[in-house]
Amino acid sequence: MSENLEVKKILGNAFLEIADAIQTGKFGSRVRVGLTTLGSEHGVDNLVKGAELAARDADYDIVLIGPKCDTSLEVIEINSEDEMHGKMEELLDSGYIQSCVTMHYTFPIGVSTVGRVVTPGIGREMFIATTTGTSATNRTEAMLKNAIYGVIAAKAMGIEKPSVGILNVDNARTVERGLKELIAAGYDLSFGESGRSDGGNVMRGNDLLMGSVDVMVTDTLTGNILMKMFSSFTTGGSYEATGFGYGPGIGFDYERAILILSRASGVPVVASAIRYGAMLAKGNLKEVAKAEFDKVRAAGFDKIVQGLTKDTKKSAAAEDETEVAAPAKEVVTGSVSGIDIMDLEDAVKALWKQGVYAESGMGCTGPIVMVAEEKLELAIKLLAEAGFLAKEAVPC
């Protein structure tokens, strides 16, 4: 009896492929998405139900990797988490499945995941870059990579020119400067605009709720918290009910399409994560990533990162460790934004060294350097030359 069911399943999949080929004109265009079924806090049944929900009217196949269960979906029987991830990698590397959704998986340093959420303000979808993993051990480098990873995920999902915003966390201004340098070097990246009245590329909390951009760039730990808040704010935290999961692991020269769920992810999120994985496979995530990384490298990504890291960044104040005296005090009504909080005092001293009186402050969008109005353009020029600002910086 079991052999007859297996034959029927194989024949059914074959007929589905033929029907799909007739519709699309591409034989063998159906993709297979894997789902590992061990490790959930809600049990195997939670994951299987999510897969069955995703399979309704789907134009892709789902392969379960885990213990035997009562389902019409294909099951590759595995009974331990360690073996399960090994089998998942084997199936991905052989091409039997094109993407896989799993949990509690360890990526190498340099790889992190791009989550996808539905923002509560207007129900807009947004990518959170990134949500698990570690893009780099240096924070600035990691967030710059996160921006590229987010763009890759969005493009693989069919968004040709995704808008990018940087969440107003530590290093946001330095990351903004780095991305602007990439753009100036020829990399095609589109900044979005904050939904607040004063706009800008650096996003506030309101923009998270509104979904002001396609890709929201942040550090991974903050991104992880955001994913949990977006997915379970209506359930008390123990059950993730909305969104698409923590997304695919992306990194330079990394080729496996492995998407992450939380152990708290519920049936709706499991189903949406599988759909996310299927769409990424159809969008050829691997090739999109390769093309984007080639463009980034051609724009001098590594050199830009090196110039922005704290230990190598040019700093007029740091070059001379002798105490710098402040020039005569002036009325400071002009302000310059775009300087990272960690560099604010060094930027002030760099201006003092050049004979320009300045003070540090905090505006509504973050740190600012305040100078006399008539010295504003000079201050911007000096700060850009010292490496604190992008060349095209403007007053706030």
HELIX and SHEET records of a PDB file:
HELIX    1   1 SER A    2  THR A   24  1                                  23    
HELIX    2   2 VAL A   44  ALA A   55  1                                  12    
HELIX    3   3 GLU A   81  SER A   94  1                                  14    
HELIX    4   4 ARG A  139  ALA A  156  1                                  18    
HELIX    5   5 ALA A  172  ALA A  184  1                                  13    
HELIX    6   6 GLY A  205  MET A  210  1                                   6    
HELIX    7   7 THR A  220  SER A  232  1                                  13    
HELIX    8   8 VAL A  267  LYS A  282  1                                  16    
HELIX    9   9 LEU A  285  ALA A  298  1                                  14    
HELIX   10  10 PHE A  301  LEU A  308  1                                   8    
HELIX   11  11 ALA A  316  GLU A  319  1                                   4    
HELIX   12  12 ILE A  341  ASP A  343  5                                   3    
HELIX   13  13 LEU A  344  LYS A  353  1                                  10    
HELIX   14  14 GLU A  373  LYS A  375  5                                   3    
HELIX   15  15 LEU A  376  GLU A  385  1                                  10    
SHEET    1   A11 GLU A  74  GLU A  77  0                                        
SHEET    2   A11 ASP A  61  GLY A  66  1                                        
SHEET    3   A11 ARG A  32  THR A  36  1                                        
SHEET    4   A11 SER A  99  MET A 103  1                                        
SHEET    5   A11 ILE A 258  LEU A 261  1                                        
SHEET    6   A11 GLY A 247  ILE A 250 -1                                        
SHEET    7   A11 VAL A 111  VAL A 118 -1                                        
SHEET    8   A11 GLU A 125  THR A 134 -1                                        
SHEET    9   A11 VAL A 215  VAL A 217  1                                        
SHEET   10   A11 SER A 163  LEU A 167  1                                        
SHEET   11   A11 SER A 190  PHE A 191  1                                        
SHEET    1   B11 GLU A  74  GLU A  77  0                                        
SHEET    2   B11 ASP A  61  GLY A  66  1                                        
SHEET    3   B11 ARG A  32  THR A  36  1                                        
SHEET    4   B11 SER A  99  MET A 103  1                                        
SHEET    5   B11 ILE A 258  LEU A 261  1                                        
SHEET    6   B11 GLY A 247  ILE A 250 -1                                        
SHEET    7   B11 VAL A 111  VAL A 118 -1                                        
SHEET    8   B11 GLU A 125  THR A 134 -1                                        
SHEET    9   B11 VAL A 215  VAL A 217  1                                        
SHEET   10   B11 SER A 163  LEU A 167  1                                        
SHEET   11   B11 VAL A 202  MET A 203  1                                        
SHEET    1   C 3 GLY A 334  VAL A 336  0                                        
SHEET    2   C 3 GLY A 366  VAL A 371 -1                                        
SHEET    3   C 3 ALA A 358  GLY A 363 -1                                        
END                                                                             
